[in-house]
């Protein structure tokens, strides 16, 4: 096994195929409503990196049923994870959040609940609410990190620092939740050293899962303007593949790889065009790992040893 895929993990746990059903609860984000900013992250479009389904079908149960029916026909799946994807899905009053989650958590066939949010939108009340579903469902909390570098977080208008991320992450760790962190390869101002530093930090934190995204430019975003003004060049497919393999080697072997590339809407994609070909990118990653004679976690022990050595030298210098 070259890497520990989400499909493999789910089959181990449930004994059969399990599919994710994406939902749009019509929420917003503190980086959009003025609490921290108005324009969101530079790569985020008007749909909040989601489907925009709430504008068409505001009823969450109806969204979930339609998605389950579609995935059942396509993949013969009978078990599903309801995934609150769009915008920030802990950013609302606790009563509203409970109503949202309850509306879909008890639907026939639902075995899991996944909630995507920001690390600065967590509170004990929200985490207690989510933990309450863990007795009967597999619960995943998805936190957007993107980069461990504050200069990058500022450059992409993320609206929080790495220290704020750690505060939210460490709070979430005190609850019985599976945590999946998101990181992006190809962010403005970053190259391989910055990507590896983020991967190294994620390896140290040991979340249950990770999503590795390729940065792509969609219509109507601040990143589109930066790109058209000549201020940003996306990474090539080969560069992404190499860095994704580097990240896999650093991560612990038991970290579930929920995603390994981006998945843009081709109708909204500006660049790079190679991100439209997800299967080709995945095959290239597998071929590169085989060519290296490598696998997920092959450099994890060496990376931890390196970090410990660096820490000891810094302490000795004090």
LUMZARO-362547 format. One record per atom (N, C-alpha, C): z, y, x. Coordinates in steps of 0.05 Angstrom, whole numbers, plus 32768, in hexadecimal, padded with zeros to 4 digits. Atoms other than C-alpha are relative to their C-alpha. Last residue first. Example, Ala and Ser with C-alpha at 12.3 -4.5 7.8 and 13.67 -1.06 7.14 Angstrom:
% LUMZARO-362547
7FFF7FE87FF0 808F7FEB8111 800E80167FF1 80007FE88012 809C7FA680F6 800080188012 
***
This chain:
% LUMZARO-362547
7FEF7FEC800B 81F1824C8195 801880078012 80077FE67FF6 81BD822881BF 801280167FF5 7FF87FFE7FE4 81DE81E581B4 7FFB801C800B 7FE37FFE7FFF 81D781ED8169 800A8005801C 7FF97FE6800A 818D81FC816F 801E80047FFF 80077FEC7FEC 818281C0819C 8008801C7FF7 7FED80027FEB 81A78193816B 7FFB80158016 7FE77FF68009 817D81AB8131 801580008016 80037FE38001 813C81A08156 801A800D7FF8 80007FF67FE5 815281598167 7FFE801E8001 7FE580027FF6 8165814B811F 8002800B801D 7FF07FEB800C 812281658108 801C8000800A 80097FE67FF4 80FC813A813A 801180167FF4 7FF57FFF7FE5 812580FC8125 7FF9801B800D 7FE37FFB8003 8115810A80DC 800D8002801B 7FFD7FE48009 80CB811180ED 801E80067FFD 80057FEF7FEA 80CB80D08115 8004801D7FF9 7FEA80037FEE 80EB80AA80DC 7FFD80128018 7FE87FF4800B 80B980C680AA 80177FFE8013 7FF47FED7FED 807B80BA80D4 801B800C7FF6 8002800B7FE4 8063807A80B2 800B80138015 7FE680057FF3 807F8091806F 7FFE7FF8801D 7FEA7FED8007 803F808A8048 80197FF8800E 7FF78003801B 800D805E806E 801580157FFA 7FE77FF38008 7FE7805E80AF 80077FF97FE3 7FEE80177FFF 7FB2803680D5 801C80097FF6 7FE97FFA7FEF 7F92807A80E0 80127FE88004 800B7FFA7FE5 7F50806280C4 801680068014 8008801A7FF4 7F7580438089 7FF58004801C 7FE7800F7FFA 7F988085807A 7FF97FE6800D 7FF37FF47FE9 7F5580A98080 801A7FF28008 800F80077FE8 7F3280798051 800C800B8019 7FFB801D7FFA 7F6A8080801D 7FF17FF78019 7FE580027FF7 7F6580CC8021 80077FE38008 80007FF57FE5 7F1980CA801B 801C7FFE800C 800C80157FEF 7F1F809D7FDE 7FFF8009801D 7FEC80167FFE 7F4F80CF7FBE 7FF57FEA8012 7FEA7FF77FEE 7F1F81087FCD 80157FEA8004 800B80007FE5 7EE480E27FAE 801680088014 8002801C7FF7 7F0D80D37F70 7FF67FFE801D 7FE6800A7FFB 7F1F811D7F67 7FFF7FE3800C 8005801D7FFB 7ED981387F6C 801A7FF28008 8009800D8018 7EE1817C7F4B 7FFE7FE28003 7FE880088010 7F0B81927F86 7FF97FF47FE5 7FF9801C7FFA 7ECB81917FB0 80187FF77FF0 800D80138012 7EB381D07F8D 80087FE38005 8018800D7FF5 7EE481FD7FB1 7FF67FEA7FEE 8003800D7FE6 7EE2822A7F8B 801A7FF38008 80117FEF7FEF 7ED7824E7F49 7FFA7FF3801B 7FFF80017FE3 7EF1821A7F18 7FEC8014800D 7FF27FE87FF6 7EF9822E7ECF 80008002801F 800A7FE8800E 7EC781FF7EAE 800C801A800B 80197FF87FF4 7ED681C97EE2 7FF480197FF3 80137FFF8016 7F1F81C77ECB 7FE5800A800B 80087FE8800E 7F4281B87F0C 7FEF7FFB7FE7 8011800B8016 7F6581777F20 7FF780187FEF 80017FEF8018 7F8981837F62 7FED7FF37FEC 80147FEB7FFE 7F99814C7F94 800080107FE7 80097FFE7FE4 7FCC81167FA3 7FE980138004 801B7FF47FFF 7FF681137F64 7FF98004801D 800A7FFC801B 803480EC7F50 7FE4800C7FFF 80167FEC7FFE 804180D17F96 7FF480037FE4 801680058011 808480AE7F8D 7FEB80168002 80067FE98011 80B180B57FC9 7FE77FFB7FF0 7FF88004801C 80C680707FE1 7FFB80187FEE 80118013800D 809F80728023 80067FFC7FE2 7FF4801B8001 80C280B18038 7FEE7FED7FF0 7FEE80058017 809280EC8042 800C7FE48001 7FE57FF47FFC 807780FC8088 80137FF87FE9 7FF2800D7FEA 803B80CD8086 801C800A8004 7FF8801B8008 802780E58041 800F7FF28016 7FE97FFD8012 8028812E8059 800A7FE47FF7 7FE97FF87FF0 7FF9811E8093 801A80027FEF 7FF780197FF2 7FCB80F98063 801880068013 7FF280118014 7FC981378036 80097FE6800D 7FE57FF68005 7FBA81628073 800F7FEF7FEC 7FF080047FE8 7F7E81388088 801D80097FFC 7FFB801D7FFD 7F6381348041 80127FFB8018 7FEC80088013 7F6A817F8037 80087FE28003 7FE67FF57FF8 7F46818E8077 80167FF87FED 7FF680107FEA 7F0E815E8064 801B800B800B 7FF7801A8009 7F06817E8020 800C7FEF8016 801580138005 7F0281C3803F 800C7FE67FF6 800280167FEC 7F3B81F48038 7FE87FEE7FF8 7FF3801A8007 7F2F8231800C 7FFC7FEC8017 801480157FFE 7F1C8274802D 800F7FE57FFA 7FF6801B8001 7F4482B18018 7FE97FEC8002 7FE580027FF4 7F3F82FC8021 800B7FE48001 8001800A7FE5 7EF483028017 801B7FFC800E 7FFE7FEA7FED 7EF8832E7FDA 7FFF7FF8801D 80197FF18002 7EDE82F57FAF 800080188012 801680107FF6 7F1782C87FC7 7FE680108000 7FFC80027FE3 7F4E82FC7FBC 7FE87FF1800D 80077FE67FF5 7F31830A7F77 80038000801E 801C7FFC8002 7F3182C07F66 7FF8801B800C 800C800E7FEA 7F7882B97F80 7FE180028000 7FFF7FEE7FE9 7F8E82EE7F50 7FF47FF38018 7FE77FFF7FF1 7F7782C07F18 7FFF80158017 7FED7FED800B 7F4182CB7EE4 801B8001800E 800A7FE7800A 7F17828D7EF4 801880117FF5 800A8000801B 7F3782567F1C 7FFA801C7FF6 80017FE5800B 7F3E824E7F67 7FF47FFE7FE4 801B7FF88009 7F54820B7F83 8002801A7FF1 80037FE5800C 7F9081F87FAD 7FE380057FF8 80147FF17FF1 7F9681AD7FB7 7FFD801B7FF2 80177FF3800D 7FD681937F99 7FED800C8015 800F7FF17FEB 800881607FB3 7FE7800C7FF3 801C7FFB8007 8038814A7F7C 7FF480118016 800E7FE87FF6 8079812B7F95 7FE480027FF4 801D7FFE8001 80AC80F97F7D 7FF5801A800A 800C80198009 80F380E07F81 7FE280008001 80038002801D 8107811C7FAB 7FF57FE47FF8 8003801A800D 811D810E7FF2 800080017FE2 7FF47FFE801A 813481538009 7FFF7FE67FF0 7FE37FFD7FFC 812581448052 800F80007FE5 7FF6801A7FF6 80E0812A8041 801E80018003 7FFF80118017 80D4816A8019 800A7FE48007 7FE97FF88010 80E781928056 80027FEF7FE7 7FE780087FF1 80B7816B8082 801980077FF0 7FFD801C8004 807F8174804F 80197FF5800D 7FF88004801C 808A81BF804F 80047FE37FFA 7FE47FF78002 808981C0809B 800A7FFD7FE4 7FEF80157FF5 804A8195809B 801D80087FFE 800080168013 802781C7806D 80127FEA800A 7FF07FF88017 803B82018099 80027FEA7FEB 7FE37FFE7FF9 802281DF80D8 801280077FE9 7FF2801A7FFE 7FE081C980B6 801D80038008 801180147FF4 7FCA820F80A0 80127FE68004 7FF480197FF6 7FE982438072 7FEA7FEE800D 7FEF7FFB7FE9 7FD6828C8068 800C7FE7800C 80087FEA7FEE 7FBB82818022 801580048017 7FF77FE68009 7FD0823D8006 7FF880168014 80167FED8000 7FA582018019 8008801C7FF7 800E7FFF7FE7 7FD381C78008 7FEA80157FFE 801C7FFA8000 800281D27FCE 7FF58001801C 80087FF17FE9 804781B37FC2 7FE180047FFF 801C7FF97FFD 8067819C7F82 7FFC800F801A 80067FE67FF5 80AB81797F80 7FE180048002 801A80007FF4 80BC813F7F51 7FFA801D800A 800B7FE67FFA 810581357F3F 7FE57FFC800F 801480047FEB 812080F87F1A 7FF2801B8006 801C7FFB8006 815D810D7EF3 7FEF7FF88018 800F801A7FFD 81A580F57EF1 7FE380047FF8 8004800C801A 81C3813B7EFE 7FEF7FE78003 7FE68009800A 81E281577F3E 7FFE7FF37FE5 7FF980197FF3 819D815A7F5F 801B7FF57FF5 800C8016800F 818981907F2D 80087FE5800B 7FF38001801A 81BA81C17F4C 7FF57FE87FF0 7FE6800C7FFB 81A081B17F92 80107FFE7FE6 8003801C7FFA 815981BE7F7B 801B7FF28003 8008800E8018 816982007F5A 7FFF7FE28005 7FEA7FFD8013 818E821B7F97 7FFB7FF07FE6 7FEB80137FF9 815981FF7FC5 801880017FED 8009801B8006 812282247FA0 80167FEC8006 7FFD8003801D 814A82647FA4 7FF67FE57FF6 7FE380038005 8150825B7FEF 80057FFD7FE2 7FF9801B7FFB 810582507FF2 801E7FFB7FFB 7FFF80077FE3 80FA82937FD2 80067FE28003 7FE6800B7FF7 80E582A27F8A 7FFE7FF9801E 7FE97FF4800F 80AF82CB7F67 801B7FF38007 7FF18015800D 807382A07F7C 8018800A7FF0 7FF27FF48017 804782DB7F8A 80107FEC7FF0 800C800B8018 801882B17FB6 800F800A7FE7 801D7FFC8000 802782DB7FF3 7FF37FF67FE6 80057FE38006 807182DE7FE4 7FE280057FFD 7FF67FFC801C 807682927FE1 7FFB801D7FF7 8014800B8012 804C828F8021 800780047FE3 80177FEF7FFE 807A82BD8047 7FEA7FF77FEE 7FFC7FE88010 80B68297802C 7FE880138001 80017FE77FF0 809D8256804A 800180187FEE 7FE57FFA7FF8 80B382158028 8002801B800F 7FFE7FFD7FE3 807282108001 801D80068007 801A7FF77FF5 805B81FB7FBC 80018003801E 7FF87FF57FE6 80A381F17FA2 7FE8800F800C 80147FF57FEE 809381E67F59 800D800C8019 7FFA7FE57FF6 80C781BA7F39 7FEB80098013 80147FF87FEC 80B9817E7F0D 8004801D8008 80007FE37FFE 80F5815F7EE9 7FED80088016 80087FF37FE7 80E781177ED7 8002801E7FFD 80027FE38001 810C80F07EA1 7FF9800A801C 80037FF87FE4 810380A57E94 7FFB801E8000 801B7FFA7FF6 811B809E7E4D 80018004801F 8014800F800E 815780807E29 7FE380048009 7FF5801A8008 819480947E51 7FEB7FEF7FF2 800480147FEB 816D80CB7E75 800B7FE57FF9 801680138008 816580F57E36 7FFE7FE88013 7FF9800E8018 81A981177E3F 7FEB7FED7FF6 7FF280187FF8 819781297E87 80087FEF7FE7 801380147FF6 8164815A7E6B 800E7FE58007 801180088016 8199817E7E42 7FEC7FEB8009 7FF080128011 81CA817F7E7B 7FF07FF67FE9 7FFF801A7FF2 8194819C7EA8 80117FEC7FF1 801A800C8001 818781D47E76 80007FE4800D 80058007801C 81D181E47E6D 7FE57FF27FFD 7FF180188008 81DF81E17EB8 7FFA7FF87FE3 7FE47FF98005 81A782147EC4 800E7FE67FF9 7FEE80168006 816182107EDF 801C800A7FFC 7FFD8001801E 812A82447EDD 80107FE87FF8 7FEE7FEA8008 812C82577F27 800380027FE2 7FE580057FF7 811182137F3C 801480167FF9 7FFA7FF37FE7 80D4821D7F10 801C7FFB8009 7FF47FE68002 80BF81ED7ED9 8002800C801C 80077FEF7FE9 809B81AD7EC8 800C801C7FFD 7FFE7FE48006 80BE817D7E98 7FFA80108019 80047FF17FE7 80AF81337E95 7FFE801D7FFA 80017FE38005 80CA81067E5E 7FFD800D801B 7FF87FED7FEB 80C080BB7E5F 7FFC801D7FF8 7FEC800C7FEE 80BA807D7E34 800A80138015 7FF77FEE7FEB 809480997DF8 80167FF38010 800F80037FE7 807180617DD2 800980128017 8005801C7FF8 808A80767D8D 7FEE7FFF8019 8018800A800B 809F80C07D8D 7FFB7FE38009 7FFB80188011 80E880CB7D9D 7FE77FF57FF4 7FF280147FF0 80DF80FC7DD8 80037FE67FF0 801280147FF5 80A981257DB5 800E7FE8800D 801880038012 80CD81557D86 7FEE7FEA800A 7FFA80138015 810F814B7DAB 7FE77FFA7FF0 7FFE801A7FF4 80F4816E7DE9 80047FEB7FEA 801980087FF3 80DC81AB7DC4 80017FE3800A 801280068016 811A81B07D97 7FE57FF6800B 7FF8801A800C 814781AA7DD4 7FED7FF87FE9 800880167FEE 812081E17DF8 80077FE57FF4 801E80048001 8125820F7DBC 7FF77FE98012 8007800C801A 817082057DB7 7FE27FFB7FFD 7FFA801D7FFF 817882117E02 7FFA7FF27FE6 7FE580058009 815582547DFF 80047FE27FFD 7FFC7FFA801C 811582557E27 801D7FFB7FF9 7FFC7FE38002 80FC824D7E6F 800080087FE2 7FE37FFD8005 810682027E79 8007801E7FFC 7FF7800E8018 80BC81F27E70 801F7FFD7FFE 7FE580077FF7 809E82267E9E 80107FF47FE9 7FEC7FEB7FFB 8052822D7E95 801B7FF48009 80097FE47FFE 802A81F27E7B 801880138004 800E7FF77FE8 803F81AB7E8C 7FFD801E8002 80017FE38005 8072818E7E5B 7FF5800D8019 7FFE7FEE7FE9 806181457E67 7FFC801D7FF8 80087FE5800A 806D810F7E34 800780148015 7FEE7FEB7FF8 806D80CD7E59 7FF7801A7FF4 80087FE57FF8 804A80947E35 80178011800A 7FE77FF27FF9 804A804A7E25 7FF8801B800E 7FEE80018018 801480247DFF 801A800F8006 7FE37FFB7FFB 7FDA802F7E2F 800F80007FE6 7FF18015800E 7F9680107E21 801E80028005 7FF380117FEC 7F7980417E54 800E7FE87FF5 800E80007FE6 7F4580687E2C 800C7FEC8014 801C80098002 7F5A80587DE5 7FF37FFD801C 7FFF801C8008 7FA4805E7DF5 7FE57FF47FFE 7FFA800F7FE8 7F98809E7E1B 80027FE27FFA 80167FFE7FED 7F7780BF7DDF 80047FEE8018 8017800E800C 7FAB80A77DAE 7FE87FFF8012 7FFB801C7FFE 7FE380BD7DDC 7FEA7FEF7FF4 800380097FE4 7FC581017DE4 80057FE38003 801D7FFF7FFA 7FBB810B7D99 7FFC7FF6801D 800E8016800D 800280F47D8C 7FE37FFF8006 7FF9801A7FF3 801F81227DC1 7FF17FE97FF3 800D80017FE5 7FF981607DA9 80057FE5800D 801C80048005 800E81517D61 7FF17FFF801A 8003801C8007 805781497D77 7FE27FF97FFB 7FFE80117FE8 8052818C7D9B 7FFC7FE27FF9 7FEE80168006 803881B37D5F 80017FEC8017 7FE57FF97FF8 801781F27D7B 80157FEA7FFB 7FEE8013800E 7FD281D27D79 801D80068008 8010800E8013 7F9C82057D8C 80117FEE7FEE 800F7FEC8010 7FC4823A7DB1 7FF07FF37FEA 7FEE7FF48014 7FF582047DC8 7FF180147FEE 8001800F801A 7FBC81DD7DEA 8011800D7FEB 80047FEC8015 7FB382117E22 80017FF47FE4 801880048010 7FA881D67E51 7FFA80167FEC 7FFF80158014 7FD781E57E8A 7FE780007FEF 800780197FF3 7FD8820C7ECB 80027FE97FED 7FE880097FF2 7FFB82457EA6 7FFC7FE5800D 7FF58017800E 7FC2824C7E74 80197FF5800E 7FF37FF78019 7FB282937E8B 800C7FE97FF0 80127FF38014 7FA4827A7ED1 801080067FE7 7FFA8009801B 7FD4826C7F0B 7FEF80107FEC 801280168007 7FB982727F52 80027FF87FE3 801B7FF77FFD 7FD882B67F62 7FEB7FEB7FF8 800980077FE5 801B82A27F46 7FE280058001 7FFE801C7FF8 802C82C77F06 7FF87FFB801D 801A800C7FFC 8012830B7EF2 80007FE38008 801280008018 804D832D7ED2 7FE77FF08004 801B7FF67FFC 808883287F01 7FF07FFE7FE7 80057FFF7FE3 80D083127F09 7FE5800C8006 7FE680057FF4 80ED831B7EC3 7FFE8000801E 7FF37FE87FF5 80AC833D7EAF 801B7FFB800C 7FF57FF08016 809083087E81 800F80188009 80147FF58011 806182E97EB5 800B80137FEB 80127FF27FEE 808B82D47EF1 7FE8800C7FF0 7FF47FE77FF7 80C382C37EC2 7FEF80108013 7FF580027FE5 809482907EA3 800D801A8007 800A7FED7FEB 807782837E5E 800F7FFB801A 7FEB7FF07FF3 807E824F7E26 7FF380148014 80047FE38005 804882367DF7 80158012800C 7FEC7FF78013 806281EE7DF7 7FFE801E7FF9 7FFE7FE37FFC 802381D17E17 8013800B7FEA 7FFA7FEF8017 802581867E1E 8002801D8008 7FFA7FE47FFA 800681547E4E 800480107FE6 800C7FEF8015 800A810A7E3C 8008801C8005 7FF47FE68005 801880DF7E7A 7FF0800F7FEA 80107FE87FFC 800380967E78 8010801A7FF9 7FF37FEA800E 802980567E84 7FF080198005 800A7FE57FFB 800680157E98 800F80147FEE 801B7FFB800C 80317FD77E96 7FF8801D8005 800F80198002 80707FB67EB3 7FE480037FF4 80058008801C 809B7FF27EA3 7FF07FE77FFC 7FEA7FFA8012 80BC80027EE5 7FFC7FF57FE4 7FE8800E7FF7 808D7FE17F16 801780037FED 8004801D8006 80517FF77EED 80187FF08009 7FFC8005801C 806C803E7EEE 7FFC7FE37FF8 7FE37FFD8008 8076803F7F39 80047FFA7FE3 7FF280177FF6 803080237F46 801D80017FF8 800780178010 801180577F18 800E7FE78009 7FF17FFF8019 8038808E7F3B 7FF97FE87FEE 800C7FF18016 801B807A7F7E 80127FFF7FE7 7FF2800A8018 804480637FB9 7FF780117FE8 7FED7FED800A 8014806C7FF3 800B7FF77FE6 80037FE87FEF 7FE880418020 801480167FF8 80007FE88011 800080008000 800080198012 
***
